Amino acid sequence: MAEPRMSSIDGKLAEEFAVPSHVQEVKEKMAAFAACHAEVGRRVVLITSGGTKVPLESRTVRFLDNFSSGRRGASSAEYFIDSGYAVIFLHRHRSLYPYTRLFSTINMLDALQLRAGDSEGAGEVVVDQQVLPNIARVLKRYNEVKDGGLLLPIEFNTLSEYLHLLKASAQALSSIGSKAMFYLAAAVSDFYIPASEMPEHKIQSSNGPLQLSMKMVPKILSPLVKDWAPQAFVTSFKLETDPTILLDRARRALDTYRHQAVVANVLDSRRGYVVVVTPESRDELVVTEGDVEKGVEIEERIVSNLTTAHNEFITQQAAGRK
């Protein structure tokens, strides 16, 4: 397998975005994870999830945050694993996590009961399964996934960490070619302040109204598709508030970056309706109120659609090499 190519963005990433000290260690861990699963014929998907944080000061007190709970990424990870994939889960620290997401609104202490023990307070802690419905089933599945080594979690906080870790993941997965999928569901900032222009200390309100001049974040999708993992199946997400421009923006992204799919959705209806747009097709995926009552999630249908497309992509790539 050819080594990933250098991109014109590589220099800018190194100059303007602080490189995490652990990025090489994480890259090696991801490469080993991917190689291990590819060796037994299993496909690997890199899921990005949650929002990025952009510091306004070097010693950060204030920051701009792209808010995302990480619900779509966390739930999609479960469905990809159920579909036979191994998952690298690149997620924002404290965003929703596969399996535990199902209980994210519950105070865990309310779900635990302490059975009396000795006079020193020791006792047995038991789970109230009425407070945590289906906890036994979820725990069983989580342990199966953990024991099978099917989920590799990687955390980020800042935009800089996200960009460098995404680059590292792309280079790590390039070795498995078309068996790799990228599912880029994170909410990533479009603007940032370069480290060289950032004040060191807390911005003082006594200085008057705050005026910020922010630069555009380099479009990381372009080098990912062209240079870092050119044989992978890449899916990006497009979220809009105006439904009339949604499909045009999705098609424009495909034309610009030449990747395989865009999951397009509108903010107000994103949990019940999405459109998966590819260069050849447009699939509308819907979850009705009746589906919701049965526990069906839109992510299950997104993953089903994309795994089918990935299968076809792998077949086409193999045929092209003959």
Contacts in CASP RR format, 6 or more apart in sequence:
PFRMAT RR
TARGET T0000
AUTHOR 0000-0000-0000
METHOD contacts of the structure
MODEL  1
MAEPRMSSIDGKLAEEFAVPSHVQEVKEKMAAFAACHAEVGRRVVLITSG
GTKVPLESRTVRFLDNFSSGRRGASSAEYFIDSGYAVIFLHRHRSLYPYT
RLFSTINMLDALQLRAGDSEGAGEVVVDQQVLPNIARVLKRYNEVKDGGL
LLPIEFNTLSEYLHLLKASAQALSSIGSKAMFYLAAAVSDFYIPASEMPE
HKIQSSNGPLQLSMKMVPKILSPLVKDWAPQAFVTSFKLETDPTILLDRA
RRALDTYRHQAVVANVLDSRRGYVVVVTPESRDELVVTEGDVEKGVEIEE
RIVSNLTTAHNEFITQQAAGRK
1 174 0 8 1.000
1 175 0 8 1.000
1 176 0 8 1.000
1 177 0 8 1.000
3 174 0 8 1.000
4 170 0 8 1.000
4 171 0 8 1.000
4 174 0 8 1.000
4 227 0 8 1.000
4 228 0 8 1.000
4 229 0 8 1.000
4 230 0 8 1.000
5 226 0 8 1.000
5 227 0 8 1.000
5 228 0 8 1.000
5 230 0 8 1.000
6 227 0 8 1.000
7 222 0 8 1.000
7 223 0 8 1.000
7 226 0 8 1.000
7 227 0 8 1.000
7 228 0 8 1.000
8 223 0 8 1.000
9 218 0 8 1.000
9 219 0 8 1.000
9 220 0 8 1.000
9 222 0 8 1.000
9 223 0 8 1.000
10 167 0 8 1.000
10 223 0 8 1.000
12 218 0 8 1.000
13 19 0 8 1.000
13 163 0 8 1.000
13 164 0 8 1.000
13 167 0 8 1.000
13 218 0 8 1.000
16 192 0 8 1.000
16 194 0 8 1.000
16 195 0 8 1.000
16 196 0 8 1.000
16 215 0 8 1.000
17 159 0 8 1.000
17 160 0 8 1.000
17 163 0 8 1.000
17 164 0 8 1.000
17 192 0 8 1.000
17 195 0 8 1.000
18 158 0 8 1.000
18 160 0 8 1.000
18 195 0 8 1.000
19 160 0 8 1.000
19 164 0 8 1.000
20 26 0 8 1.000
20 160 0 8 1.000
20 161 0 8 1.000
20 164 0 8 1.000
20 165 0 8 1.000
23 164 0 8 1.000
23 165 0 8 1.000
23 168 0 8 1.000
24 168 0 8 1.000
26 154 0 8 1.000
26 165 0 8 1.000
26 168 0 8 1.000
27 168 0 8 1.000
27 169 0 8 1.000
27 171 0 8 1.000
27 172 0 8 1.000
28 172 0 8 1.000
29 152 0 8 1.000
30 46 0 8 1.000
30 88 0 8 1.000
30 152 0 8 1.000
30 154 0 8 1.000
30 168 0 8 1.000
30 169 0 8 1.000
30 172 0 8 1.000
30 173 0 8 1.000
31 172 0 8 1.000
31 173 0 8 1.000
31 175 0 8 1.000
33 44 0 8 1.000
33 86 0 8 1.000
33 88 0 8 1.000
33 152 0 8 1.000
34 44 0 8 1.000
34 86 0 8 1.000
34 88 0 8 1.000
34 172 0 8 1.000
34 173 0 8 1.000
34 175 0 8 1.000
34 176 0 8 1.000
34 180 0 8 1.000
35 175 0 8 1.000
35 176 0 8 1.000
37 43 0 8 1.000
37 44 0 8 1.000
37 86 0 8 1.000
37 150 0 8 1.000
38 44 0 8 1.000
38 175 0 8 1.000
38 176 0 8 1.000
38 179 0 8 1.000
41 179 0 8 1.000
42 84 0 8 1.000
42 85 0 8 1.000
42 86 0 8 1.000
42 179 0 8 1.000
43 84 0 8 1.000
43 85 0 8 1.000
43 86 0 8 1.000
43 179 0 8 1.000
43 180 0 8 1.000
43 181 0 8 1.000
43 310 0 8 1.000
43 314 0 8 1.000
44 85 0 8 1.000
44 86 0 8 1.000
44 87 0 8 1.000
44 88 0 8 1.000
44 173 0 8 1.000
44 176 0 8 1.000
44 179 0 8 1.000
44 180 0 8 1.000
44 181 0 8 1.000
45 80 0 8 1.000
45 85 0 8 1.000
45 86 0 8 1.000
45 87 0 8 1.000
45 88 0 8 1.000
45 180 0 8 1.000
45 181 0 8 1.000
45 182 0 8 1.000
45 183 0 8 1.000
46 87 0 8 1.000
46 88 0 8 1.000
46 90 0 8 1.000
46 169 0 8 1.000
46 170 0 8 1.000
46 173 0 8 1.000
46 180 0 8 1.000
46 181 0 8 1.000
46 182 0 8 1.000
46 183 0 8 1.000
47 73 0 8 1.000
47 76 0 8 1.000
47 77 0 8 1.000
47 80 0 8 1.000
47 87 0 8 1.000
47 88 0 8 1.000
47 89 0 8 1.000
47 90 0 8 1.000
47 91 0 8 1.000
47 183 0 8 1.000
47 185 0 8 1.000
48 73 0 8 1.000
48 90 0 8 1.000
48 91 0 8 1.000
48 162 0 8 1.000
48 166 0 8 1.000
48 182 0 8 1.000
48 183 0 8 1.000
48 184 0 8 1.000
48 185 0 8 1.000
48 186 0 8 1.000
48 188 0 8 1.000
49 68 0 8 1.000
49 70 0 8 1.000
49 72 0 8 1.000
49 73 0 8 1.000
49 74 0 8 1.000
49 77 0 8 1.000
49 89 0 8 1.000
49 90 0 8 1.000
49 91 0 8 1.000
49 92 0 8 1.000
49 95 0 8 1.000
49 96 0 8 1.000
49 185 0 8 1.000
49 186 0 8 1.000
50 68 0 8 1.000
50 69 0 8 1.000
50 70 0 8 1.000
50 73 0 8 1.000
50 91 0 8 1.000
50 92 0 8 1.000
50 95 0 8 1.000
50 96 0 8 1.000
50 185 0 8 1.000
50 186 0 8 1.000
50 187 0 8 1.000
51 65 0 8 1.000
51 66 0 8 1.000
51 67 0 8 1.000
51 68 0 8 1.000
51 70 0 8 1.000
51 92 0 8 1.000
51 95 0 8 1.000
51 186 0 8 1.000
51 187 0 8 1.000
51 188 0 8 1.000
52 65 0 8 1.000
52 66 0 8 1.000
52 92 0 8 1.000
52 156 0 8 1.000
52 158 0 8 1.000
52 159 0 8 1.000
52 162 0 8 1.000
52 186 0 8 1.000
52 187 0 8 1.000
52 188 0 8 1.000
52 189 0 8 1.000
53 63 0 8 1.000
53 64 0 8 1.000
53 65 0 8 1.000
53 66 0 8 1.000
53 92 0 8 1.000
53 157 0 8 1.000
53 158 0 8 1.000
53 159 0 8 1.000
54 63 0 8 1.000
54 64 0 8 1.000
54 65 0 8 1.000
54 158 0 8 1.000
54 159 0 8 1.000
54 189 0 8 1.000
54 191 0 8 1.000
54 192 0 8 1.000
54 193 0 8 1.000
54 214 0 8 1.000
55 62 0 8 1.000
55 63 0 8 1.000
55 158 0 8 1.000
55 193 0 8 1.000
55 198 0 8 1.000
56 62 0 8 1.000
56 63 0 8 1.000
56 64 0 8 1.000
56 193 0 8 1.000
56 198 0 8 1.000
56 199 0 8 1.000
56 203 0 8 1.000
56 212 0 8 1.000
57 198 0 8 1.000
57 199 0 8 1.000
57 200 0 8 1.000
57 201 0 8 1.000
57 202 0 8 1.000
57 203 0 8 1.000
58 195 0 8 1.000
58 198 0 8 1.000
58 199 0 8 1.000
58 200 0 8 1.000
58 201 0 8 1.000
59 200 0 8 1.000
59 201 0 8 1.000
59 202 0 8 1.000
61 202 0 8 1.000
61 203 0 8 1.000
62 202 0 8 1.000
62 203 0 8 1.000
64 189 0 8 1.000
64 191 0 8 1.000
66 187 0 8 1.000
66 188 0 8 1.000
66 189 0 8 1.000
67 187 0 8 1.000
68 92 0 8 1.000
68 95 0 8 1.000
68 186 0 8 1.000
68 187 0 8 1.000
69 95 0 8 1.000
69 96 0 8 1.000
70 91 0 8 1.000
70 92 0 8 1.000
70 95 0 8 1.000
70 96 0 8 1.000
70 185 0 8 1.000
71 96 0 8 1.000
71 101 0 8 1.000
72 185 0 8 1.000
72 237 0 8 1.000
72 270 0 8 1.000
72 299 0 8 1.000
73 89 0 8 1.000
73 91 0 8 1.000
73 96 0 8 1.000
73 183 0 8 1.000
73 185 0 8 1.000
73 299 0 8 1.000
74 89 0 8 1.000
74 91 0 8 1.000
74 95 0 8 1.000
74 96 0 8 1.000
74 97 0 8 1.000
74 98 0 8 1.000
74 101 0 8 1.000
75 98 0 8 1.000
75 101 0 8 1.000
75 297 0 8 1.000
75 299 0 8 1.000
76 183 0 8 1.000
76 185 0 8 1.000
76 299 0 8 1.000
76 302 0 8 1.000
76 303 0 8 1.000
77 87 0 8 1.000
77 89 0 8 1.000
77 98 0 8 1.000
77 151 0 8 1.000
78 98 0 8 1.000
78 99 0 8 1.000
79 297 0 8 1.000
79 299 0 8 1.000
79 300 0 8 1.000
79 302 0 8 1.000
79 303 0 8 1.000
79 304 0 8 1.000
80 87 0 8 1.000
80 183 0 8 1.000
80 303 0 8 1.000
80 307 0 8 1.000
81 87 0 8 1.000
81 98 0 8 1.000
81 145 0 8 1.000
81 150 0 8 1.000
81 151 0 8 1.000
83 303 0 8 1.000
83 304 0 8 1.000
83 307 0 8 1.000
85 150 0 8 1.000
85 181 0 8 1.000
85 307 0 8 1.000
86 149 0 8 1.000
86 150 0 8 1.000
86 151 0 8 1.000
86 152 0 8 1.000
87 98 0 8 1.000
87 150 0 8 1.000
87 151 0 8 1.000
87 152 0 8 1.000
88 152 0 8 1.000
88 154 0 8 1.000
88 169 0 8 1.000
88 173 0 8 1.000
89 97 0 8 1.000
89 98 0 8 1.000
89 151 0 8 1.000
89 152 0 8 1.000
89 153 0 8 1.000
89 154 0 8 1.000
90 154 0 8 1.000
90 156 0 8 1.000
90 162 0 8 1.000
90 165 0 8 1.000
90 166 0 8 1.000
90 169 0 8 1.000
90 186 0 8 1.000
91 97 0 8 1.000
91 153 0 8 1.000
91 154 0 8 1.000
91 155 0 8 1.000
91 156 0 8 1.000
91 186 0 8 1.000
92 155 0 8 1.000
92 156 0 8 1.000
92 157 0 8 1.000
92 186 0 8 1.000
93 155 0 8 1.000
93 156 0 8 1.000
93 157 0 8 1.000
96 104 0 8 1.000
97 153 0 8 1.000
98 142 0 8 1.000
98 145 0 8 1.000
98 151 0 8 1.000
99 138 0 8 1.000
99 141 0 8 1.000
99 142 0 8 1.000
99 145 0 8 1.000
102 134 0 8 1.000
102 138 0 8 1.000
103 111 0 8 1.000
103 132 0 8 1.000
103 135 0 8 1.000
103 138 0 8 1.000
106 131 0 8 1.000
106 132 0 8 1.000
110 128 0 8 1.000
110 131 0 8 1.000
111 127 0 8 1.000
111 128 0 8 1.000
111 131 0 8 1.000
111 132 0 8 1.000
111 135 0 8 1.000
112 125 0 8 1.000
112 126 0 8 1.000
112 127 0 8 1.000
112 128 0 8 1.000
113 125 0 8 1.000
113 126 0 8 1.000
113 127 0 8 1.000
113 128 0 8 1.000
114 123 0 8 1.000
114 124 0 8 1.000
114 125 0 8 1.000
115 123 0 8 1.000
115 124 0 8 1.000
115 125 0 8 1.000
115 126 0 8 1.000
116 123 0 8 1.000
117 123 0 8 1.000
117 124 0 8 1.000
127 135 0 8 1.000
129 135 0 8 1.000
129 136 0 8 1.000
145 151 0 8 1.000
154 165 0 8 1.000
154 169 0 8 1.000
156 162 0 8 1.000
156 165 0 8 1.000
159 188 0 8 1.000
159 189 0 8 1.000
159 192 0 8 1.000
159 217 0 8 1.000
162 186 0 8 1.000
162 188 0 8 1.000
163 217 0 8 1.000
163 218 0 8 1.000
163 220 0 8 1.000
166 220 0 8 1.000
166 224 0 8 1.000
167 220 0 8 1.000
167 223 0 8 1.000
167 224 0 8 1.000
167 228 0 8 1.000
170 182 0 8 1.000
170 224 0 8 1.000
170 228 0 8 1.000
170 229 0 8 1.000
170 232 0 8 1.000
171 228 0 8 1.000
171 229 0 8 1.000
173 180 0 8 1.000
173 182 0 8 1.000
173 229 0 8 1.000
173 232 0 8 1.000
174 180 0 8 1.000
174 228 0 8 1.000
174 229 0 8 1.000
174 230 0 8 1.000
174 231 0 8 1.000
174 232 0 8 1.000
177 229 0 8 1.000
177 231 0 8 1.000
177 232 0 8 1.000
177 317 0 8 1.000
178 231 0 8 1.000
178 232 0 8 1.000
178 233 0 8 1.000
178 313 0 8 1.000
178 314 0 8 1.000
178 317 0 8 1.000
178 318 0 8 1.000
179 314 0 8 1.000
180 229 0 8 1.000
180 231 0 8 1.000
180 232 0 8 1.000
180 233 0 8 1.000
181 232 0 8 1.000
181 233 0 8 1.000
181 234 0 8 1.000
181 235 0 8 1.000
181 306 0 8 1.000
181 310 0 8 1.000
182 224 0 8 1.000
182 229 0 8 1.000
182 232 0 8 1.000
182 233 0 8 1.000
182 234 0 8 1.000
182 235 0 8 1.000
183 235 0 8 1.000
183 306 0 8 1.000
184 221 0 8 1.000
184 234 0 8 1.000
184 235 0 8 1.000
184 236 0 8 1.000
184 237 0 8 1.000
185 237 0 8 1.000
185 263 0 8 1.000
187 239 0 8 1.000
188 217 0 8 1.000
188 220 0 8 1.000
189 217 0 8 1.000
190 216 0 8 1.000
190 217 0 8 1.000
191 214 0 8 1.000
191 215 0 8 1.000
191 216 0 8 1.000
191 217 0 8 1.000
192 214 0 8 1.000
192 215 0 8 1.000
192 217 0 8 1.000
193 212 0 8 1.000
193 214 0 8 1.000
193 215 0 8 1.000
194 215 0 8 1.000
203 210 0 8 1.000
219 257 0 8 1.000
221 234 0 8 1.000
221 236 0 8 1.000
221 253 0 8 1.000
221 257 0 8 1.000
221 259 0 8 1.000
222 256 0 8 1.000
222 257 0 8 1.000
224 234 0 8 1.000
225 234 0 8 1.000
225 257 0 8 1.000
225 258 0 8 1.000
225 259 0 8 1.000
226 258 0 8 1.000
231 317 0 8 1.000
233 260 0 8 1.000
233 261 0 8 1.000
233 309 0 8 1.000
233 310 0 8 1.000
233 313 0 8 1.000
233 314 0 8 1.000
234 257 0 8 1.000
234 259 0 8 1.000
234 260 0 8 1.000
234 261 0 8 1.000
235 259 0 8 1.000
235 260 0 8 1.000
235 261 0 8 1.000
235 262 0 8 1.000
235 263 0 8 1.000
235 306 0 8 1.000
236 253 0 8 1.000
236 257 0 8 1.000
236 259 0 8 1.000
236 261 0 8 1.000
236 262 0 8 1.000
236 263 0 8 1.000
237 262 0 8 1.000
237 263 0 8 1.000
237 264 0 8 1.000
237 265 0 8 1.000
238 246 0 8 1.000
238 249 0 8 1.000
238 250 0 8 1.000
238 253 0 8 1.000
238 262 0 8 1.000
238 263 0 8 1.000
238 264 0 8 1.000
238 265 0 8 1.000
239 265 0 8 1.000
239 266 0 8 1.000
239 267 0 8 1.000
239 270 0 8 1.000
240 246 0 8 1.000
240 249 0 8 1.000
240 264 0 8 1.000
240 265 0 8 1.000
240 266 0 8 1.000
240 267 0 8 1.000
241 266 0 8 1.000
241 267 0 8 1.000
241 268 0 8 1.000
242 266 0 8 1.000
243 266 0 8 1.000
246 264 0 8 1.000
246 265 0 8 1.000
246 266 0 8 1.000
246 275 0 8 1.000
247 264 0 8 1.000
247 275 0 8 1.000
247 277 0 8 1.000
247 282 0 8 1.000
249 264 0 8 1.000
250 262 0 8 1.000
250 264 0 8 1.000
250 275 0 8 1.000
250 277 0 8 1.000
251 262 0 8 1.000
251 277 0 8 1.000
253 259 0 8 1.000
253 262 0 8 1.000
254 261 0 8 1.000
254 262 0 8 1.000
254 277 0 8 1.000
254 278 0 8 1.000
254 279 0 8 1.000
260 278 0 8 1.000
260 279 0 8 1.000
260 309 0 8 1.000
260 313 0 8 1.000
261 276 0 8 1.000
261 277 0 8 1.000
261 278 0 8 1.000
261 306 0 8 1.000
261 309 0 8 1.000
262 276 0 8 1.000
262 277 0 8 1.000
262 278 0 8 1.000
263 274 0 8 1.000
263 275 0 8 1.000
263 276 0 8 1.000
263 277 0 8 1.000
263 302 0 8 1.000
264 274 0 8 1.000
264 275 0 8 1.000
264 276 0 8 1.000
264 277 0 8 1.000
265 273 0 8 1.000
265 274 0 8 1.000
265 275 0 8 1.000
266 273 0 8 1.000
270 298 0 8 1.000
271 287 0 8 1.000
271 297 0 8 1.000
271 298 0 8 1.000
272 286 0 8 1.000
272 287 0 8 1.000
272 298 0 8 1.000
273 284 0 8 1.000
273 285 0 8 1.000
273 286 0 8 1.000
273 287 0 8 1.000
273 298 0 8 1.000
274 284 0 8 1.000
274 285 0 8 1.000
274 298 0 8 1.000
274 302 0 8 1.000
275 282 0 8 1.000
275 283 0 8 1.000
275 284 0 8 1.000
275 285 0 8 1.000
276 282 0 8 1.000
276 283 0 8 1.000
276 285 0 8 1.000
276 302 0 8 1.000
276 305 0 8 1.000
276 306 0 8 1.000
276 309 0 8 1.000
278 309 0 8 1.000
283 305 0 8 1.000
285 298 0 8 1.000
285 301 0 8 1.000
285 302 0 8 1.000
285 305 0 8 1.000
287 296 0 8 1.000
287 297 0 8 1.000
287 298 0 8 1.000
287 301 0 8 1.000
290 296 0 8 1.000
END
